[in-house]
């Protein structure tokens, strides 16, 4: 472990401060009793958290977002694992095309995707369908999963799989007992990033959610266009809290550096 | 009848033949090494025995059964990979147990068999560790235990010692041989290291550009290399191009750039172009003016148990090795005589493409 010099230490502290300060401010504002966003404040209050739970549409949107993120992240992983294995390991016609196709949603603005999806949903008569919303989210989160998986598979020593074959394992067993556990950091990391991206997505979702499928970011956006009060901060604080707990849990159970850096 | 048989095995990639017409029989319990420089096809040959690469033509038979097109996971062979290829997410015990599980060995039998295998490689105390917590040598042993625990008919070793440091490599060589003797498994090892191949094999198969050029016992390959390539690849050697000048019943005289040298006759006739091959340790250094050729010490290298001399003389620079008997070595510039017994000179027909620089042969 190398120690930071004083200048590096100051620089790193400033970067961390710059990244965390807005989050800290939002969380602080959530606990104010005022009717408007204001700091400094007179005291502490939980009234805005209470207000959130008195808005059933917010609670409904929270569950929508949670299910949407769980489903789209999981399905994206199921889709990306075989795709990443094929693209990384085999030479075949259309390999480059397939790779580009999977990554292309990264470079298409979500606004454009939103308009396109809106049109598509209208064409197939799927407006307002939760299933199609999940499909749209799979499109935008798959590139992240692909990137992490390709990174995990690229450094993979194939002879480990050959060793398992030679000991009598079937192809399915080799995948389940050897390949999958060895790329698990990539799988978990990809799932986590996909989950966060889906849970967070606003721009595209504005176009393709219906009143019954409104996600939390869209609900917040709609609310914020009408009134800005500390309830927004309270919702944000809840999201920050949930994310932090999830990440901490993952770190405890698995080790974040293993997932995001890919160490064994 | 031999136990493992390769018959006219060829593997082509497009127009390129990685392996051409390899025919080899290995007896039960034998330790055979495939020796050659990188790219000579030895690893491809091993992979075809293992079932990871399918031969373009030819047959592989194991104990009389044709396994040429059998799947790798139905052959039941034990393989030790150069990278060890341990399962990083499993403990040493689980690594070794994996094969038993795949072979559907009854649960009660697994533990004693894993323990027996770990005992054999002296790792009984490490069963609960993960591969990342082991040293290179220990990982190597786990890989070996994992391969032999399934009691394979044939053990395949792919450059098993090349990732170990020199000292450990030597110790593991003897241990590998010892373990192989104990379990009696027929073994095929691939290596580019001739010392490794020679010290532990019953027979060595020398390969060159996808073909087998010689199969023999290690000392026979060293003493009677069949091609000039082998005499250069295996150990150090002095190669001297010349022309046969005179032949009688017992001896022939070869002119090496005007210097006449007498050798055992063989089937040579006058006018043949030949290359003589003399191992450095077969050259004796005598006092100046004695011996067959005069020379002068150009350079000397201390190898611990031996001295390696480069001797300038009428034939160019020759290498000579003498045991370090404790007496003072010759100084550079000192005049010497070179002597040898005619029977130690090997003769290859034909001339070298270019006369080799002995300093390049020294490595």
Interface residues (C-beta under 8 A of the other chain):
Chain A: X157 X159 X160 X162 X163 X164 X165 X166 X167 X168 X169 X170 X173 X177 X178 X181 X182 X184 X264
Chain B: X50 X51 X52 X71 X72 X73 X74 X75 X76 X77 X78 X79 X81 X82 X83 X85 X86 X87 X88 X89 X98 X99 X102 X103 X132 X143 X146 X150
